[in-house]
């Protein structure tokens, strides 16, 4: 039963982190659930090292989507790993990873995998459906072009976070 208790504890840690970061929008509170040397793996977005940098990324996302919600669909724990499938939604009111504010509602599917060490999140692998955001971005650019507005950015520019 101790093993199941540990898995349940790991799920509680991840749920509390997600709630603090993406539902309550309290990046500093979310930082309490991270190791100081946390590593965030964002696929094509890059990697973010360290609690302060990851907290900054969370703050930037929440600033761009001030009514952001992250609704859990599934959560699975095994060993020191917790996987979460969620639906993320918010109103795009600020720059979002290089995409200028549109004022539109955005929604995407997310699958995030967390590694827990000593009761804190030590690593996260984010597999958000950024293709959905890129398609949405292309539509935004097409709509702007149709209204005679221009945008300096190339629609298919790869989004990056952190140092190159």
GROMACS elastic network, one bead per residue, 0.5 to 0.9 nm:
[ bonds ]
;  ai    aj funct       b0    kb
    1     4     6  0.52266   500
    1     5     6  0.62415   500
    1     6     6  0.87414   500
    2     6     6  0.62419   500
    2     7     6  0.87417   500
    3     6     6  0.51319   500
    3     7     6  0.63832   500
    3     8     6  0.87100   500
    3    79     6  0.85090   500
    4     7     6  0.50451   500
    4     8     6  0.61518   500
    4     9     6  0.85477   500
    5     8     6  0.50409   500
    5     9     6  0.60997   500
    5    10     6  0.86303   500
    6    10     6  0.61858   500
    6    11     6  0.86789   500
    6    79     6  0.86060   500
    6    80     6  0.87414   500
    7    10     6  0.50772   500
    7    11     6  0.63172   500
    7    12     6  0.86975   500
    7    76     6  0.88541   500
    7    77     6  0.57480   500
    7    78     6  0.66792   500
    7    79     6  0.71453   500
    7    80     6  0.76662   500
    7    81     6  0.86213   500
    7    82     6  0.82512   500
    8    11     6  0.50955   500
    8    12     6  0.62385   500
    8    13     6  0.87421   500
    8    77     6  0.77401   500
    9    12     6  0.50276   500
    9    13     6  0.62854   500
    9    14     6  0.88061   500
    9   119     6  0.80270   500
   10    13     6  0.51366   500
   10    14     6  0.63994   500
   10    15     6  0.86487   500
   10    77     6  0.73216   500
   10    80     6  0.74369   500
   10    81     6  0.79299   500
   10    82     6  0.68854   500
   10   115     6  0.89455   500
   10   116     6  0.66966   500
   10   119     6  0.71262   500
   10   120     6  0.83864   500
   10   121     6  0.88647   500
   11    14     6  0.52075   500
   11    15     6  0.60385   500
   11    16     6  0.84792   500
   11    75     6  0.74192   500
   11    76     6  0.77828   500
   11    77     6  0.66819   500
   11    82     6  0.64265   500
   11    83     6  0.88090   500
   12    15     6  0.50982   500
   12    16     6  0.59824   500
   12    17     6  0.84895   500
   13    16     6  0.52138   500
   13    17     6  0.61762   500
   13    18     6  0.87255   500
   13    33     6  0.67417   500
   13   116     6  0.84801   500
   13   119     6  0.72990   500
   13   120     6  0.70946   500
   13   121     6  0.77526   500
   14    17     6  0.50394   500
   14    18     6  0.61624   500
   14    19     6  0.84981   500
   14    33     6  0.79155   500
   14    82     6  0.73754   500
   14    84     6  0.86381   500
   14   114     6  0.75098   500
   14   116     6  0.86258   500
   14   120     6  0.86338   500
   14   121     6  0.74529   500
   15    18     6  0.51853   500
   15    19     6  0.60378   500
   15    20     6  0.85377   500
   15    72     6  0.86486   500
   15    75     6  0.89770   500
   16    19     6  0.51082   500
   16    20     6  0.60645   500
   16    21     6  0.85051   500
   16    30     6  0.77624   500
   16    33     6  0.78360   500
   17    20     6  0.52226   500
   17    21     6  0.60108   500
   17    22     6  0.82665   500
   17    29     6  0.79935   500
   17    30     6  0.50510   500
   17    31     6  0.79096   500
   17    32     6  0.81742   500
   17    33     6  0.59316   500
   17    34     6  0.83068   500
   17   121     6  0.86133   500
   18    21     6  0.51900   500
   18    22     6  0.55487   500
   18    23     6  0.70163   500
   18    24     6  0.87604   500
   18    30     6  0.74590   500
   18    70     6  0.73344   500
   19    22     6  0.56303   500
   19    24     6  0.59786   500
   19    25     6  0.79778   500
   19    26     6  0.87353   500
   19    30     6  0.80973   500
   19    69     6  0.87134   500
   19    70     6  0.77081   500
   20    23     6  0.60498   500
   20    25     6  0.59817   500
   20    26     6  0.53198   500
   20    27     6  0.68219   500
   20    28     6  0.84881   500
   20    29     6  0.60543   500
   20    30     6  0.51138   500
   20    31     6  0.89148   500
   21    24     6  0.61826   500
   21    26     6  0.53144   500
   21    27     6  0.51354   500
   21    28     6  0.82196   500
   21    29     6  0.74189   500
   21    30     6  0.51866   500
   21    31     6  0.84350   500
   21    55     6  0.86558   500
   21    58     6  0.66872   500
   21    59     6  0.82353   500
   21    62     6  0.81418   500
   22    25     6  0.52340   500
   22    26     6  0.77391   500
   22    27     6  0.83101   500
   22    30     6  0.88973   500
   22    58     6  0.78723   500
   22    61     6  0.87607   500
   22    62     6  0.70526   500
   22    68     6  0.62373   500
   22    69     6  0.58269   500
   22    70     6  0.59076   500
   22    88     6  0.87391   500
   23    26     6  0.82423   500
   23    67     6  0.81260   500
   23    68     6  0.64570   500
   23    69     6  0.50163   500
   23    70     6  0.62384   500
   23    71     6  0.85972   500
   24    27     6  0.86514   500
   24    68     6  0.88682   500
   24    69     6  0.85308   500
   25    28     6  0.89591   500
   25    29     6  0.87979   500
   25    30     6  0.85962   500
   25    58     6  0.83897   500
   25    59     6  0.77287   500
   25    62     6  0.63259   500
   25    63     6  0.88813   500
   25    66     6  0.79148   500
   25    67     6  0.85988   500
   25    68     6  0.79571   500
   26    29     6  0.53369   500
   26    30     6  0.62701   500
   26    31     6  0.87760   500
   26    58     6  0.88782   500
   26    59     6  0.80745   500
   26    62     6  0.89744   500
   27    31     6  0.61942   500
   27    55     6  0.56169   500
   27    56     6  0.77494   500
   27    58     6  0.61738   500
   27    59     6  0.59414   500
   27    62     6  0.86995   500
   28    31     6  0.50696   500
   28    32     6  0.70329   500
   28    55     6  0.69184   500
   28    59     6  0.89171   500
   29    32     6  0.54953   500
   29    33     6  0.77145   500
   30    33     6  0.56944   500
   30    34     6  0.73327   500
   30    55     6  0.75909   500
   30    58     6  0.88987   500
   31    34     6  0.52658   500
   31    35     6  0.80985   500
   31    36     6  0.86048   500
   31    51     6  0.65172   500
   31    52     6  0.79280   500
   31    54     6  0.83573   500
   31    55     6  0.62838   500
   32    35     6  0.80261   500
   32   120     6  0.80789   500
   33   119     6  0.78439   500
   33   120     6  0.51135   500
   33   121     6  0.60156   500
   34    37     6  0.80823   500
   34    38     6  0.62770   500
   34    51     6  0.64950   500
   34   116     6  0.88937   500
   34   119     6  0.87515   500
   34   120     6  0.50437   500
   34   122     6  0.61864   500
   34   123     6  0.84868   500
   35    38     6  0.52094   500
   35    39     6  0.89464   500
   35    50     6  0.80088   500
   35    51     6  0.67026   500
   35   117     6  0.79734   500
   35   118     6  0.87172   500
   35   119     6  0.88632   500
   35   120     6  0.56483   500
   35   121     6  0.59314   500
   35   122     6  0.53209   500
   35   123     6  0.85468   500
   36    50     6  0.57925   500
   36    52     6  0.78486   500
   36   122     6  0.81431   500
   37    49     6  0.66355   500
   37    51     6  0.60640   500
   37   122     6  0.70013   500
   37   123     6  0.87156   500
   38    48     6  0.83342   500
   38    49     6  0.61527   500
   38    51     6  0.56657   500
   38    54     6  0.78007   500
   38   121     6  0.68899   500
   38   123     6  0.53477   500
   38   124     6  0.79213   500
   39    47     6  0.70332   500
   39    48     6  0.58568   500
   39    50     6  0.60911   500
   39    51     6  0.79740   500
   39    54     6  0.78968   500
   39   122     6  0.65288   500
   39   124     6  0.64857   500
   39   125     6  0.85832   500
   40    46     6  0.84327   500
   40    47     6  0.55271   500
   40    48     6  0.50235   500
   40    49     6  0.64460   500
   40    50     6  0.82852   500
   40    54     6  0.69887   500
   40   122     6  0.86622   500
   40   123     6  0.57834   500
   40   125     6  0.61002   500
   40   126     6  0.74690   500
   41    44     6  0.89272   500
   41    45     6  0.80916   500
   41    46     6  0.63984   500
   41    48     6  0.66875   500
   41    49     6  0.87933   500
   41   123     6  0.76638   500
   41   124     6  0.60166   500
   41   126     6  0.61370   500
   41   127     6  0.88030   500
   42    46     6  0.51641   500
   42    47     6  0.56852   500
   42    48     6  0.78690   500
   42   124     6  0.83029   500
   42   125     6  0.62024   500
   42   126     6  0.51113   500
   42   127     6  0.69185   500
   42   128     6  0.84036   500
   42   160     6  0.88914   500
   42   161     6  0.81540   500
   43    46     6  0.56391   500
   43    47     6  0.74713   500
   43   125     6  0.77641   500
   43   126     6  0.70454   500
   43   127     6  0.69977   500
   44    47     6  0.87460   500
   44   158     6  0.75174   500
   44   159     6  0.71961   500
   44   160     6  0.69280   500
   44   161     6  0.89168   500
   45    97     6  0.86552   500
   45   158     6  0.77838   500
   45   159     6  0.56083   500
   45   161     6  0.53010   500
   45   162     6  0.81085   500
   46   159     6  0.86407   500
   46   160     6  0.58264   500
   46   161     6  0.56008   500
   46   162     6  0.65135   500
   46   163     6  0.79181   500
   46   164     6  0.76790   500
   47   160     6  0.88419   500
   47   161     6  0.70038   500
   47   162     6  0.63331   500
   47   163     6  0.79234   500
   47   164     6  0.89140   500
   48    51     6  0.88265   500
   48    53     6  0.64079   500
   48    54     6  0.60755   500
   48    57     6  0.82888   500
   48   161     6  0.71693   500
   48   162     6  0.55422   500
   48   163     6  0.78791   500
   49    52     6  0.83618   500
   49    53     6  0.63668   500
   49    54     6  0.68669   500
   49   162     6  0.82332   500
   50    53     6  0.54969   500
   50    54     6  0.61880   500
   50    55     6  0.85349   500
   51    54     6  0.51304   500
   51    55     6  0.59036   500
   51    56     6  0.84510   500
   52    55     6  0.51005   500
   52    56     6  0.61718   500
   52    57     6  0.87550   500
   53    57     6  0.63366   500
   53    58     6  0.87855   500
   53   162     6  0.81587   500
   54    58     6  0.63148   500
   54    59     6  0.86134   500
   55    58     6  0.50973   500
   55    59     6  0.61990   500
   55    60     6  0.86941   500
   56    60     6  0.62017   500
   56    61     6  0.87029   500
   57    60     6  0.50846   500
   57    61     6  0.62730   500
   57    62     6  0.86455   500
   57   161     6  0.80908   500
   57   162     6  0.87730   500
   58    61     6  0.51848   500
   58    62     6  0.61784   500
   58    63     6  0.85089   500
   59    62     6  0.51714   500
   59    63     6  0.59809   500
   59    64     6  0.86103   500
   60    63     6  0.50333   500
   60    64     6  0.62444   500
   60    65     6  0.86240   500
   60    94     6  0.88469   500
   60    95     6  0.82924   500
   60    96     6  0.75149   500
   60    97     6  0.82639   500
   61    64     6  0.52032   500
   61    65     6  0.61764   500
   61    66     6  0.82403   500
   61    68     6  0.85734   500
   61    94     6  0.87272   500
   61    95     6  0.84750   500
   61    96     6  0.63329   500
   61    97     6  0.77318   500
   62    66     6  0.51958   500
   62    67     6  0.76687   500
   62    68     6  0.64924   500
   63    66     6  0.53486   500
   63    67     6  0.89952   500
   63    93     6  0.78279   500
   63    94     6  0.64713   500
   63    95     6  0.82200   500
   63    96     6  0.84767   500
   64    68     6  0.87981   500
   64    90     6  0.88927   500
   64    91     6  0.80291   500
   64    92     6  0.58484   500
   64    93     6  0.53333   500
   64    95     6  0.54435   500
   64    96     6  0.53809   500
   64    97     6  0.87044   500
   64   101     6  0.73517   500
   65    68     6  0.52237   500
   65    69     6  0.89430   500
   65    89     6  0.83017   500
   65    90     6  0.53305   500
   65    91     6  0.53157   500
   65    92     6  0.50376   500
   65    93     6  0.58704   500
   65    94     6  0.67403   500
   65    95     6  0.88076   500
   65    96     6  0.78013   500
   65   106     6  0.88302   500
   66    90     6  0.70869   500
   66    91     6  0.69567   500
   66    92     6  0.78623   500
   66    93     6  0.71931   500
   66    94     6  0.85103   500
   67    89     6  0.80868   500
   67    90     6  0.52740   500
   67    91     6  0.62621   500
   67    92     6  0.88174   500
   68    88     6  0.70925   500
   68    89     6  0.55868   500
   68    91     6  0.70631   500
   68    92     6  0.89800   500
   69    87     6  0.80715   500
   69    88     6  0.56634   500
   69    89     6  0.54254   500
   69    90     6  0.63532   500
   70    86     6  0.62600   500
   70    87     6  0.57938   500
   70    89     6  0.67174   500
   70   110     6  0.88793   500
   71    85     6  0.86052   500
   71    86     6  0.52852   500
   71    87     6  0.52347   500
   71    88     6  0.63772   500
   71    89     6  0.84653   500
   72    75     6  0.72741   500
   72    84     6  0.68641   500
   72    85     6  0.61290   500
   72    87     6  0.66628   500
   72    88     6  0.88279   500
   73    84     6  0.74417   500
   73    85     6  0.54082   500
   73    87     6  0.71269   500
   74    83     6  0.79997   500
   74    84     6  0.56608   500
   74    85     6  0.51149   500
   74    86     6  0.69725   500
   75    82     6  0.69812   500
   75    83     6  0.56185   500
   75    85     6  0.65350   500
   75    86     6  0.88039   500
   76    81     6  0.82799   500
   76    82     6  0.56652   500
   76    83     6  0.52255   500
   76    84     6  0.66272   500
   76    85     6  0.89882   500
   77    80     6  0.74407   500
   77    81     6  0.56863   500
   77    83     6  0.63631   500
   77    84     6  0.88991   500
   78    81     6  0.53938   500
   78    82     6  0.65378   500
   78    83     6  0.86667   500
   79    82     6  0.83012   500
   80   114     6  0.82177   500
   80   115     6  0.56162   500
   80   116     6  0.52409   500
   80   117     6  0.70803   500
   81   113     6  0.68632   500
   81   114     6  0.55912   500
   81   116     6  0.62986   500
   82   112     6  0.83269   500
   82   113     6  0.57511   500
   82   114     6  0.51253   500
   82   115     6  0.65225   500
   82   116     6  0.77135   500
   83   111     6  0.71074   500
   83   112     6  0.57608   500
   83   114     6  0.62489   500
   83   115     6  0.89184   500
   84   110     6  0.79202   500
   84   111     6  0.56115   500
   84   112     6  0.53100   500
   84   113     6  0.63772   500
   84   114     6  0.83053   500
   85   109     6  0.74440   500
   85   110     6  0.57135   500
   85   112     6  0.65969   500
   85   113     6  0.88895   500
   86   108     6  0.85842   500
   86   109     6  0.59575   500
   86   110     6  0.51685   500
   86   111     6  0.63793   500
   86   112     6  0.82632   500
   87   107     6  0.70766   500
   87   108     6  0.58973   500
   87   110     6  0.60586   500
   87   111     6  0.88450   500
   88   106     6  0.82083   500
   88   107     6  0.55723   500
   88   108     6  0.53942   500
   88   109     6  0.61971   500
   88   110     6  0.68624   500
   89   105     6  0.71578   500
   89   106     6  0.55949   500
   89   108     6  0.65608   500
   89   109     6  0.88735   500
   90    93     6  0.88988   500
   90   104     6  0.83986   500
   90   105     6  0.55813   500
   90   106     6  0.55826   500
   90   107     6  0.66829   500
   91    94     6  0.89244   500
   91   102     6  0.84149   500
   91   103     6  0.60923   500
   91   104     6  0.55241   500
   91   106     6  0.60930   500
   91   107     6  0.88502   500
   92    95     6  0.78221   500
   92    96     6  0.74950   500
   92   100     6  0.84792   500
   92   101     6  0.55125   500
   92   102     6  0.57374   500
   92   103     6  0.50286   500
   92   104     6  0.54806   500
   92   105     6  0.60923   500
   92   106     6  0.66084   500
   93    96     6  0.85486   500
   93   100     6  0.84207   500
   93   102     6  0.63289   500
   93   103     6  0.50923   500
   93   104     6  0.77028   500
   94    99     6  0.83452   500
   94   100     6  0.64367   500
   94   102     6  0.77103   500
   94   103     6  0.81588   500
   95    98     6  0.59413   500
   95    99     6  0.54192   500
   95   101     6  0.51550   500
   95   102     6  0.87725   500
   96   100     6  0.64688   500
   96   101     6  0.71293   500
   97   100     6  0.84120   500
   97   159     6  0.62677   500
   97   160     6  0.71493   500
   97   161     6  0.72191   500
   98   153     6  0.86878   500
   98   157     6  0.89644   500
   98   159     6  0.64564   500
   98   160     6  0.81591   500
   99   102     6  0.85527   500
   99   137     6  0.70431   500
   99   153     6  0.87569   500
   99   155     6  0.89742   500
   99   159     6  0.85972   500
  100   137     6  0.89994   500
  101   104     6  0.81413   500
  102   105     6  0.85758   500
  102   140     6  0.77037   500
  106   133     6  0.78153   500
  106   136     6  0.82503   500
  107   132     6  0.83089   500
  107   133     6  0.82252   500
  108   128     6  0.71987   500
  108   129     6  0.58844   500
  108   130     6  0.76176   500
  108   132     6  0.65560   500
  108   133     6  0.73794   500
  109   127     6  0.87533   500
  109   128     6  0.59901   500
  109   129     6  0.54716   500
  109   130     6  0.86498   500
  109   132     6  0.85828   500
  110   126     6  0.73744   500
  110   127     6  0.59746   500
  110   129     6  0.60264   500
  110   130     6  0.88817   500
  111   125     6  0.84004   500
  111   126     6  0.63433   500
  111   127     6  0.51286   500
  111   128     6  0.58672   500
  111   129     6  0.83140   500
  112   124     6  0.67359   500
  112   125     6  0.56165   500
  112   127     6  0.58546   500
  112   128     6  0.74446   500
  113   123     6  0.81319   500
  113   124     6  0.55303   500
  113   125     6  0.50817   500
  113   126     6  0.66202   500
  113   127     6  0.82657   500
  114   121     6  0.64913   500
  114   122     6  0.74742   500
  114   123     6  0.56324   500
  114   125     6  0.65162   500
  114   126     6  0.87400   500
  115   120     6  0.84100   500
  115   121     6  0.58470   500
  115   122     6  0.56315   500
  115   123     6  0.50806   500
  115   124     6  0.64272   500
  115   125     6  0.87584   500
  116   119     6  0.61732   500
  116   120     6  0.54174   500
  116   122     6  0.55865   500
  116   123     6  0.72863   500
  117   120     6  0.54499   500
  117   121     6  0.63117   500
  117   122     6  0.58737   500
  117   123     6  0.88409   500
  118   121     6  0.84048   500
  118   122     6  0.87944   500
  121   124     6  0.74650   500
  127   130     6  0.81268   500
  128   131     6  0.84998   500
  129   132     6  0.56029   500
  129   133     6  0.71393   500
  130   134     6  0.60887   500
  130   135     6  0.85160   500
  131   135     6  0.60623   500
  131   136     6  0.83613   500
  132   135     6  0.51982   500
  132   136     6  0.61081   500
  132   137     6  0.85102   500
  133   137     6  0.59585   500
  133   138     6  0.86221   500
  134   138     6  0.61842   500
  134   139     6  0.85807   500
  134   155     6  0.78593   500
  134   156     6  0.73426   500
  135   138     6  0.51180   500
  135   139     6  0.62999   500
  135   140     6  0.86273   500
  136   139     6  0.50977   500
  136   140     6  0.62165   500
  136   141     6  0.87560   500
  137   141     6  0.62400   500
  137   142     6  0.85968   500
  137   155     6  0.67311   500
  137   156     6  0.85713   500
  138   141     6  0.50563   500
  138   142     6  0.61210   500
  138   143     6  0.85251   500
  138   155     6  0.56547   500
  138   156     6  0.75781   500
  139   142     6  0.50024   500
  139   143     6  0.60615   500
  139   144     6  0.85527   500
  140   143     6  0.50668   500
  140   144     6  0.61628   500
  140   145     6  0.85713   500
  141   144     6  0.50515   500
  141   145     6  0.60542   500
  141   146     6  0.84845   500
  141   149     6  0.88507   500
  141   150     6  0.79954   500
  141   151     6  0.73432   500
  141   154     6  0.89342   500
  141   155     6  0.67359   500
  142   145     6  0.50555   500
  142   146     6  0.60681   500
  142   147     6  0.87311   500
  143   146     6  0.50292   500
  143   147     6  0.64741   500
  143   148     6  0.88960   500
  143   149     6  0.85972   500
  144   147     6  0.52103   500
  144   148     6  0.64770   500
  144   149     6  0.50261   500
  144   150     6  0.64382   500
  144   151     6  0.78100   500
  145   148     6  0.50729   500
  145   149     6  0.52139   500
  145   150     6  0.58434   500
  145   151     6  0.81592   500
  146   149     6  0.73280   500
  147   150     6  0.86996   500
  150   153     6  0.89580   500
  151   154     6  0.78557   500
  151   155     6  0.89219   500
  153   156     6  0.86004   500
  153   157     6  0.73704   500
  154   157     6  0.54054   500
  155   158     6  0.87329   500
  156   159     6  0.87577   500
  160   163     6  0.82985   500
  160   164     6  0.79497   500
  161   164     6  0.81478   500
